[in-house]
Amino acid sequence: APRTGPAPSEPSSSVRRPGAPDLPVASGPGRRRFPQALIVGVKKGGTRALLEFLRLHPDVRALGSEPHFFDRCYQRGLAWYRSLMPRTLDGQITMEKTPSYFVTREAPRRIHAMSPDMKLIVVVRNPVTRAISDYAQTLSKTPGLPSFRALAFRHGLGPVDTAWSAVRIGLYAQHLDHWLQYFPLSHFLFVSGERLVSDPAGEVGRVQDFLGLKRVVTDKHFYFNATKGFPCLKKAQGGSRSRCLGKSKGRPHPRVPAAVVRRLQEFYRPFNRKFYQMTGQDFGWG
């Protein structure tokens, strides 16, 4: 839907705070509601792809930008947060995605205070590949960065540096442990970032079931783009062209020495096993 300016009756907040995204305020029929579902993680896991796939569903209305409300902008208040949301009709689901929520200490408590019934979606990916992808993104913005190996380990190939966010984000079991103090496991859906690429319709089908939606988004919506190496959306009826994610998605990864990859795989293995036990799902990362 085209984004128009704020409705006259509901002006957008004129207060700009540092770090607060300046997002357009939705207008049109229906009313703004707090989200009933959030994609809370993880960075470089495939959250943008999942959100774009879900937005094909007529009963899903999602905020296009990441509002960062429960981590960076909480002081702006719930009324501001709701003013960002697209208007929905009865029976439609409001969603937003901010992958940093999963690793933000205060996020589960704040989300629970707003809505203890929130449905939480976490897209997870092999933590080693995820860390390299995270590094590739940072490298594209900061060309003079030290090597992946120098950042991932202390003292050459010494202990893994868990203070580095690219490594820390992949400790899924530790982060989930904190969320489970506020939400039961039944409120979570864990989406495989790998299967989102190899079988997008299957994973999106699971998400539609979790959200209580009819399975409208199916394999007829996808085709595999060999150049980018991941699925794209076929041309919608009446639409002008098929749609792939932006240039920054499917970015080539820097070459990381095999010994570094092996060391990281060994480091993550016990955390992965714990995560499989906690979720009842084996993601096949070893």
C-alpha positions in Angstrom: 0.0 0.0 0.0 1.3 3.5 -0.8 2.6 5.3 2.3 0.9 8.7 2.7 1.5 11.3 5.3 0.0 11.1 8.8 -3.8 11.4 9.1 -4.8 14.9 10.3 -6.5 13.5 13.4 -3.4 11.6 14.5 -0.3 13.8 14.0 3.0 12.0 14.2 5.2 12.9 17.1 7.3 16.0 16.3 9.8 15.2 18.9 13.0 13.7 17.5 15.3 11.9 19.9 18.8 10.7 19.0 18.8 7.1 17.7 15.0 7.2 17.1 14.0 6.2 13.6 11.8 8.8 11.8 9.2 6.5 10.5 6.1 7.5 8.4 2.8 7.3 10.2 0.2 5.1 8.5 -3.1 6.4 7.3 -6.2 4.9 5.7 -9.1 2.7 6.8 -9.0 0.5 9.9 -7.2 1.4 13.1 -3.7 1.1 14.5 -3.1 -1.7 16.9 -0.1 -2.9 18.8 1.5 -5.9 17.1 0.2 -9.3 17.9 3.4 -10.9 16.6 7.0 -9.8 16.4 10.0 -11.1 14.5 12.5 -10.6 17.3 15.7 -12.2 15.8 18.2 -12.8 14.7 20.4 -10.3 12.8 21.6 -11.8 9.5 19.3 -14.8 10.0 16.8 -14.1 7.2 14.4 -11.8 9.0 13.9 -9.3 6.1 13.2 -12.2 3.7 10.6 -13.7 6.1 8.9 -10.3 6.6 8.7 -9.7 2.8 7.3 -13.2 2.3 4.7 -12.8 5.0 3.6 -9.4 3.6 2.2 -11.3 0.6 -0.5 -12.5 2.9 -3.7 -10.3 2.7 -4.2 -10.7 6.5 -0.7 -9.6 7.5 0.1 -5.9 7.8 3.7 -5.2 8.8 5.8 -2.2 9.4 8.5 -2.0 6.7 11.2 -0.4 8.8 12.6 -1.7 12.0 11.2 0.6 14.8 13.7 -0.5 17.5 11.1 0.4 20.1 11.9 -2.2 22.8 15.7 -1.6 22.6 16.5 2.0 21.6 13.3 4.0 21.6 11.4 2.7 24.6 11.4 6.2 26.2 9.2 7.5 23.4 6.2 5.5 24.9 3.6 3.1 23.8 1.4 5.7 22.1 4.3 6.6 19.8 4.9 3.0 19.1 1.3 2.4 18.1 1.3 5.5 15.9 3.9 3.8 13.7 1.8 0.7 13.0 -0.1 0.2 9.7 -3.9 0.4 10.1 -5.6 -3.0 10.2 -9.1 -4.3 9.7 -10.6 -6.8 12.1 -9.0 -10.2 11.5 -5.7 -8.8 10.2 -2.5 -9.3 12.1 -0.1 -6.4 12.8 3.6 -7.3 12.8 7.0 -5.7 13.0 10.5 -7.0 13.0 13.6 -5.8 14.9 16.2 -8.6 15.1 18.2 -6.9 17.9 15.3 -7.6 20.3 16.5 -11.2 20.8 19.8 -10.1 22.3 18.5 -7.1 24.2 18.3 -7.8 27.9 15.3 -5.5 28.6 13.3 -6.5 25.5 11.4 -9.6 26.9 10.3 -7.8 30.1 9.1 -4.7 28.1 7.3 -6.8 25.5 5.6 -8.9 28.2 4.5 -5.7 30.0 2.8 -4.6 26.8 1.4 -8.0 25.8 1.9 -11.2 27.6 0.2 -13.1 24.7 2.7 -11.9 22.1 3.7 -14.4 19.4 7.4 -14.4 19.0 9.2 -15.5 15.8 13.0 -16.1 15.8 14.8 -16.8 12.5 18.0 -18.7 13.4 20.9 -19.7 11.2 24.1 -21.7 11.7 25.9 -19.3 14.1 29.3 -19.6 12.3 27.8 -18.6 8.9 25.7 -15.9 10.7 28.9 -14.4 12.3 30.7 -14.3 9.0 27.6 -12.7 7.3 27.5 -10.2 10.2 31.2 -9.4 9.6 30.7 -9.1 5.8 28.0 -6.5 6.5 30.2 -4.5 8.9 33.2 -4.8 6.5 31.1 -3.3 3.7 30.5 -0.2 5.8 33.9 -0.1 7.5 36.5 -1.2 4.9 39.5 -0.9 7.3 38.2 -3.5 9.7 40.7 -6.1 11.2 40.3 -9.7 9.9 37.5 -11.9 11.0 40.0 -14.1 12.7 41.5 -11.2 14.7 38.0 -10.2 15.9 36.7 -13.7 16.7 39.6 -14.8 18.8 41.7 -13.3 21.5 45.6 -13.7 21.2 45.8 -15.2 17.7 43.8 -18.4 17.8 43.3 -18.2 21.6 39.9 -18.2 23.3 36.8 -17.2 21.3 36.0 -13.5 22.0 32.3 -13.7 23.2 32.4 -9.9 23.8 32.3 -9.4 20.0 28.7 -9.1 19.0 29.1 -11.1 15.8 30.0 -14.1 18.1 27.7 -13.3 21.0 24.5 -13.1 18.9 25.0 -16.8 18.0 24.7 -18.0 21.6 21.0 -18.7 21.0 20.6 -21.0 24.1 21.8 -18.2 26.4 19.5 -15.6 24.9 16.5 -17.9 24.8 17.0 -18.8 28.5 16.4 -15.2 29.4 13.3 -14.9 27.2 11.8 -18.0 28.8 11.7 -16.2 32.2 8.9 -14.1 30.6 7.3 -16.2 27.9 6.5 -19.9 27.7 8.1 -21.9 24.8 4.6 -22.2 23.2 4.7 -18.5 22.4 7.8 -19.0 20.2 8.3 -20.2 16.6 11.9 -20.9 15.5 12.3 -20.6 11.8 15.3 -22.2 10.1 17.2 -19.5 8.1 18.7 -22.3 6.0 15.3 -23.8 5.1 13.9 -20.3 4.4 16.3 -20.4 1.5 16.0 -24.1 0.4 12.2 -24.4 1.1 10.7 -21.0 1.6 7.1 -22.1 1.1 7.5 -24.8 3.7 8.9 -22.5 6.4 6.4 -19.7 5.6 3.7 -22.3 5.8 4.8 -23.1 9.4 4.7 -19.4 10.2 1.2 -19.0 8.8 0.0 -21.9 10.9 1.7 -20.4 14.0 -0.1 -17.1 13.4 -3.4 -18.8 12.9 -3.6 -17.8 9.2 -4.8 -19.7 6.2 -1.8 -20.9 4.1 -2.2 -18.3 1.3 1.6 -17.9 0.6 2.7 -21.1 -1.1 5.4 -22.4 -3.5 3.6 -20.7 -6.4 4.9 -17.4 -5.0 8.6 -18.2 -5.2 11.4 -18.9 -7.6 15.1 -19.5 -6.9 17.5 -16.9 -8.2 20.7 -18.7 -8.9 22.7 -15.4 -9.2 21.7 -14.2 -5.7 21.6 -17.7 -4.3 18.2 -17.3 -2.6 14.5 -17.3 -3.3 12.7 -14.3 -4.9 9.0 -13.5 -5.2 7.2 -14.1 -8.5 5.4 -11.3 -10.1 2.1 -10.6 -8.3 -1.1 -10.6 -10.4 -1.3 -7.2 -11.9 2.2 -6.4 -10.6 4.9 -5.1 -12.9 7.8 -7.4 -12.1 9.1 -10.1 -9.8 10.8 -9.0 -6.6 14.1 -9.9 -5.0 15.6 -8.5 -1.8 17.9 -5.5 -2.1 21.5 -5.3 -3.2 22.8 -5.8 0.3 21.2 -9.2 0.6 23.2 -12.2 -0.7 26.4 -10.2 -0.3 29.5 -12.4 -0.9 31.2 -13.5 2.2 35.0 -12.8 2.8 37.1 -16.0 2.8 37.7 -17.2 6.3 40.4 -19.8 6.9 39.1 -23.4 7.4 40.9 -23.7 10.8 39.0 -20.6 12.0 35.6 -22.0 10.9 36.4 -25.4 12.6 37.4 -23.7 15.9 34.2 -21.7 15.9 32.1 -24.8 15.0 33.6 -26.6 18.0 33.0 -23.5 20.2 29.3 -23.3 19.2 28.6 -27.1 19.3 27.6 -27.3 23.0 25.5 -24.2 22.7 23.7 -25.5 19.6 23.0 -28.8 21.3 21.5 -27.0 24.3 19.4 -24.9 21.9 18.1 -28.0 20.1 17.1 -29.5 23.5 15.4 -26.3 24.6 13.4 -25.9 21.4 12.9 -29.6 20.6 14.2 -28.9 17.1 17.5 -30.0 15.5 18.7 -27.4 13.0 21.5 -29.6 11.7 24.4 -27.3 12.4 26.4 -29.9 14.3 
